[in-house]
Amino acid sequence: METIKTNLGTFTRVLKGVVCFRDSDGNFTQRKVFLYAEVPTSEVNPKTGLTRGEESVAETAAETVFMPLFRKSNVFKQYIEGCKAEGIEI
């Protein structure tokens, strides 16, 4: 992450997305443009590179969407049983 100091404060440049260009036939070219936002450094978790808002959205999605699906599918239980069958301690 890049830190930028200005007279308005210290900001961190956070990658927000990538634009991939296509040729006239619709195929992707090698040309890409990276999209950044400069947010106050205090808003960015240095361990994850995410802003507080992004972390909040990710946590909410994990709790309300992904974990219920994960539990319903029994994938974790199968993973644990597979590890135990291989003699791997968890």
C-alpha positions in Angstrom: 0.0 0.0 0.0 1.2 3.4 -0.8 1.0 6.2 1.7 0.5 9.8 0.6 1.1 12.8 2.9 -0.6 16.1 2.0 -1.6 19.3 3.9 -5.0 17.7 4.3 -3.6 14.6 6.1 -2.1 11.2 5.5 -3.9 8.9 3.0 -3.5 5.4 1.8 -4.0 4.4 -1.9 -6.3 1.4 -1.9 -6.9 -0.7 -5.0 -10.6 -0.7 -5.8 -10.8 -2.4 -9.2 -9.3 -3.2 -12.6 -10.5 -2.2 -16.0 -9.5 -4.8 -18.7 -9.7 -3.5 -22.2 -11.1 -5.6 -25.1 -10.3 -5.5 -28.8 -12.9 -4.9 -31.5 -13.8 -8.6 -31.5 -14.5 -8.5 -27.7 -11.4 -10.4 -26.7 -9.4 -9.2 -23.7 -6.2 -7.4 -24.5 -3.1 -7.1 -22.2 -4.1 -3.5 -21.5 -5.3 -2.9 -17.9 -6.0 0.2 -15.8 -6.0 -0.1 -12.1 -8.5 2.0 -10.1 -7.5 3.4 -6.8 -9.1 5.4 -4.0 -7.1 7.5 -1.6 -8.6 7.2 1.9 -7.5 8.4 5.3 -4.8 6.1 6.6 -6.8 5.8 9.9 -9.6 4.1 7.9 -7.4 1.3 6.5 -6.5 -1.9 8.3 -2.8 -2.4 7.5 -3.1 -6.2 7.9 -5.9 -6.6 5.3 -5.7 -3.4 3.2 -9.4 -3.0 3.6 -11.2 0.0 4.9 -13.5 -0.2 7.9 -16.5 -0.1 5.6 -15.2 -2.9 3.4 -14.4 -5.1 6.5 -17.9 -4.5 7.8 -19.5 -5.5 4.5 -17.3 -8.6 4.3 -18.2 -9.6 7.9 -21.9 -9.1 7.3 -21.7 -11.1 4.0 -19.8 -13.9 5.8 -22.3 -14.1 8.7 -25.6 -13.7 6.7 -24.8 -15.4 3.4 -21.7 -17.6 3.3 -21.7 -19.2 6.8 -25.3 -20.4 6.5 -24.6 -21.9 3.1 -21.3 -23.4 4.4 -23.2 -25.0 7.4 -26.0 -26.3 5.2 -23.6 -28.0 2.8 -21.7 -29.8 5.6 -18.4 -29.0 3.7 -16.6 -28.2 7.0 -17.7 -31.4 8.6 -16.4 -33.3 5.5 -13.2 -31.4 5.7 -12.6 -32.3 9.4 -13.5 -35.9 8.8 -11.1 -36.1 5.8 -8.3 -34.6 7.8 -8.9 -37.1 10.6 -8.9 -39.9 8.1 -5.5 -38.8 6.8 -4.2 -38.4 10.4 -4.0 -34.6 10.2 -4.7 -32.9 13.5 -6.8 -29.7 13.4 
